[in-house]
Amino acid sequence: PYVIEKNSPPALSLQAEVAIPKTIIEDKIRSIFPNDEQMLAIAWCESGMNPKAKNITAREHSVGIFQINSTAHPEYDRKLLEDVDYNLSAAFDIWKNEGFGAWKNCLNKHLAKR
């Protein structure tokens, strides 16, 4: 039988997380949003294209590429927001319903650089 000692290192997972290249994330954004230049700028500003990015304060619990604030948008699952496709889908829904309002600070930074 296989015995694991108490102080032995954890076994390697066969389902280890693999980082998604930023170019693949950018391609996904371009395929979803008709105004991809603004949304790409927002994603870079919000998270640096990091699907695991989090900003947790007393007022917000923002997660993922587009930093979806699950306090303001409780309809989205906090854990699933780390998933690239789920986060992009949530961002698209928010953008359809609210426009760029959820990301006005980043969008203003982007427009100021032009």
N, C-alpha and C positions, 0 to 999 in steps of 0.2 A: 504494500500500500504506500501511497505518496503522502508524506507527512510534511506539513509546513510548520517550521519553528516560529515561535512568537516574534522574534526579532528579524526574521528574514524579510528581504525586500518584497514588495507586492509583485505578483505575477504579471507579466505583460499581457495587456488586453489585445485580443485579435481585432477588436473594433476601435483601435486607437484613433483619436481625432486627427484628421488630416486638414491642414490649412488650405483654404480655398484661395487660389491665386487672385489677386486684386483685378487682373485683367478679365477673369471670368465673371467676377461680380460686376465690373463695369459693363460687360457685354449683356448681362442680364438686365441691368438698369436700362440700357439703350433699347432693349427689345420690348420693354414694358411701358416706358414713359415717352410720350410724343415730344416733350420738352426736355430731352435727355441732358442737355448742357447744364441747365439749372439743377436738375436732380443729381447729376454727377458731382457738381460743386457742393451741393448740400450734403451728400453722403461723405465726401472727403472732409468737409468741415465738421460734421457731427461725430464721426467715428474713425476717420482715417481709413475707411473701408474695412474696419475690424468688426466681424459679426459678433464677437464676444464683448464688445465695448459696453460699459455700464456707467450710468451716472445716477447715483442713488443719494437723495437728500431728503429733508423733511417734506419737501413739496413735490418731489418727482421720483419716479423709478423708471428711468429711460434705458432702453436696451437695444443693442444691435446696430446695424449699418445706419439706419435712419433715426436711431435713438427714439424709438416709439415710447412715449410716456404712458405706461400702463395705469398710472393714477388718473390721467386725463382721459385715457381710452381703455377702460377696464374690460372691454369686450375682447381684448387680445390677451392671450396666455403669456405671462412673463417668461416662462421657460422656453416656450416655442419661439419667442421673439429673437433668440440667438440663432435660429435657423434662417439662413439667407433667404430662401424662397418665401417662408412665412413672413419675414420682416418686409420683404419687397411687396408682398401682397397687402399687408397691413398699410404700408406707406402709400400704395396706390389707392386703397379705399379712402384713407385720410385725405390724400390729395384731391380725389374726386369730390369729396364732400366739403372740404375746407379750403381748397387751393393750397397756396404756399404758407398759409397762416401759421401752421405748426412749426415751420422752419424759418420764420421771418428773420431771426437774428443771423443765421448762416447765409440766407439769401441776400440780406443787406450787405454783409461782408463781401460776398461774391460780386455784387453789382458795384460796390464801391471801388473794387480793383480794376474795373473796366475803364 
